[in-house]
Amino acid sequence: MVDLILLERVEKLGQMGQVVKVKPGYARNYLLPQKKAMRATKENLAYFETQRAQLEATNLERKSEAVQVAEKMEGTTVVLIRQAGESGQLYGSVAIRDIAEAVTSAGFTVDKSQVVLGRPIKTLGMHPVRVMLHPEVGVTVTANVALSEEGARMQAAGIDPLRQIDEEEEAARSEAQAAWSAAQAENEGPA
């Protein structure tokens, strides 16, 4: 295990200024290169204490900017058009990169590292997605994954486009069956 001083809040790890123990790989591959932490040596602890006020001020400024953007972004819905089978299963999936690009094209600059998605989206529908604008500020956007713009509008209104298509096909089948039965009855009329 390696001792590090956190330079910003890291989710599930700790707050700024906290000394934490982490595995060497996590420190070497993520926290140190991303400048989220520094090694907890005597010199670095002393340096951190002299810089603490500056770091906290910078963090507070970035957090307030993120809060302003979050207020505008909250409730945003992005539409992603994908091909899918009759069951609503996508041919492929919607990944973090796709969502980051869609949110960016909706007018908010979002990097793919800010999108939190447990697993890729593999079905049509409305999917909530977390976007972390700052380590302490997150916002939820909705990914509307549909076959077409029309399907996206229907899903946004709460209508399942696949069920709608099935119902229309069933109604057409019933109509055709009724017409066929009527024609049969006419042909068999009184002899």
C-alpha positions in Angstrom: 0.0 0.0 0.0 1.1 3.6 -0.7 0.3 6.7 1.3 -1.0 9.7 -0.8 -2.3 13.2 -0.1 -5.5 13.8 -2.0 -5.4 17.1 -4.0 -9.2 17.0 -4.7 -12.1 14.9 -3.5 -12.1 11.4 -5.0 -15.3 9.5 -4.8 -15.2 6.4 -2.5 -11.7 7.4 -1.3 -11.7 10.7 0.5 -11.7 14.5 0.7 -9.0 17.1 -0.3 -6.1 17.1 2.1 -6.8 13.6 3.5 -3.9 11.1 3.6 -5.1 7.8 2.2 -3.6 4.3 1.7 -4.1 2.9 -1.8 -2.7 0.1 -3.9 0.4 1.0 -5.8 -1.2 0.4 -9.2 -4.2 2.7 -8.5 -1.7 5.4 -7.4 0.7 4.9 -10.3 -1.9 4.5 -13.1 -4.7 6.9 -12.0 -4.3 9.2 -9.0 -0.7 10.5 -9.7 -0.9 11.0 -13.5 -4.4 12.7 -13.2 -2.9 15.0 -10.5 -5.5 14.0 -8.1 -3.0 13.1 -5.4 0.7 13.3 -4.4 2.9 11.0 -2.4 2.6 11.6 1.4 6.3 12.4 2.2 7.3 14.9 4.9 8.3 17.5 2.2 5.0 17.0 0.3 2.9 17.3 3.5 4.7 20.6 4.3 4.3 21.9 0.7 0.6 20.9 0.8 -0.1 22.8 4.0 1.5 26.0 2.4 -0.6 25.5 -0.8 -3.8 24.3 1.0 -5.6 27.7 0.9 -4.8 28.2 -2.8 -6.0 24.7 -3.6 -9.2 25.1 -1.7 -9.9 28.4 -3.3 -9.3 27.0 -6.8 -11.5 24.0 -5.9 -14.3 26.2 -4.7 -14.2 28.3 -7.9 -14.3 25.2 -10.1 -17.2 23.8 -8.0 -19.3 27.0 -8.2 -18.8 27.0 -12.0 -19.9 23.3 -12.1 -23.0 24.1 -10.0 -24.0 26.8 -12.5 -23.6 24.4 -15.5 -25.4 21.6 -13.6 -28.5 23.9 -13.0 -28.7 24.4 -16.8 -27.9 20.8 -17.7 -30.3 19.1 -15.2 -33.1 17.3 -17.0 -31.4 17.4 -20.4 -32.5 14.6 -22.7 -30.2 13.6 -25.6 -31.5 11.5 -28.5 -29.4 8.6 -29.8 -30.7 6.9 -33.0 -29.7 3.2 -33.2 -30.7 0.1 -35.1 -32.4 -2.6 -33.0 -34.3 -5.9 -33.3 -38.0 -6.4 -32.8 -37.5 -7.0 -29.1 -35.8 -3.6 -28.6 -32.4 -5.1 -28.3 -29.7 -2.9 -29.9 -27.4 -4.1 -32.7 -24.3 -3.0 -30.7 -24.6 -0.6 -27.8 -24.5 3.0 -26.6 -21.2 3.7 -24.8 -19.8 6.5 -22.7 -18.2 8.1 -25.8 -21.6 8.3 -27.6 -23.3 9.9 -24.6 -20.4 12.4 -24.1 -20.7 13.4 -27.8 -24.5 13.7 -27.7 -24.4 15.9 -24.5 -21.6 18.0 -26.1 -23.7 18.5 -29.3 -26.6 19.5 -27.0 -24.5 22.5 -26.0 -22.6 21.4 -22.9 -18.9 20.6 -23.0 -18.5 17.2 -21.5 -15.5 14.9 -21.6 -16.1 11.1 -21.7 -14.2 10.8 -18.4 -17.1 12.8 -16.8 -19.8 10.3 -17.9 -20.6 7.6 -15.3 -22.2 4.6 -16.9 -22.2 1.3 -15.1 -22.5 -0.8 -18.3 -23.2 0.0 -21.9 -26.8 0.6 -22.9 -28.1 -2.3 -25.0 -31.8 -1.6 -25.3 -34.1 1.0 -26.7 -35.8 3.4 -24.2 -35.1 6.2 -21.8 -31.9 5.7 -19.7 -30.7 8.0 -16.8 -27.0 8.7 -17.1 -24.9 10.4 -14.4 -22.5 13.2 -15.5 -19.9 14.4 -13.0 -19.1 18.0 -13.8 -16.8 18.3 -10.7 -15.8 15.7 -8.1 -18.6 17.1 -5.8 -21.2 18.1 -8.5 -23.1 15.5 -10.5 -26.1 15.8 -12.8 -28.4 13.3 -14.3 -29.2 13.5 -18.1 -31.5 11.2 -20.0 -30.3 9.1 -23.0 -33.4 8.6 -25.2 -32.2 5.6 -27.4 -34.7 5.1 -30.3 -35.0 3.7 -33.8 -35.9 7.1 -35.3 -36.7 10.7 -34.4 -40.4 9.8 -34.4 -39.7 6.9 -32.0 -37.7 9.2 -29.7 -40.6 11.6 -29.6 -43.0 8.8 -28.7 -40.7 7.5 -26.0 -40.3 11.0 -24.6 -44.2 11.2 -24.4 -44.2 7.9 -22.5 -45.4 5.7 -25.4 -43.5 2.5 -26.2 -43.0 2.6 -30.0 -42.4 -1.2 -30.3 -45.7 -1.9 -28.5 -47.4 0.7 -30.7 -46.2 -1.1 -33.8 -47.3 -4.5 -32.4 -50.8 -3.1 -31.6 -51.1 -1.5 -35.1 -50.1 -4.8 -36.7 -52.6 -6.7 -34.5 -55.4 -4.3 -35.4 -54.6 -4.7 -39.1 -54.6 -8.5 -38.7 -57.9 -8.4 -36.9 -59.4 -6.1 -39.6 -58.1 -8.4 -42.4 -59.5 -11.5 -40.5 -62.9 -9.8 -40.1 -63.0 -8.8 -43.8 -62.0 -12.4 -44.8 -64.7 -13.9 -42.6 -67.3 -11.5 -44.0 -66.3 -12.4 -47.6 -66.5 -16.1 -46.7 -70.0 -15.6 -45.2 -71.1 -13.8 -48.4 -69.8 -16.6 -50.7 -71.5 -19.3 -48.6 -74.8 -17.3 -48.6 -78.2 -19.1 -49.2 -77.9 -21.9 -51.7 
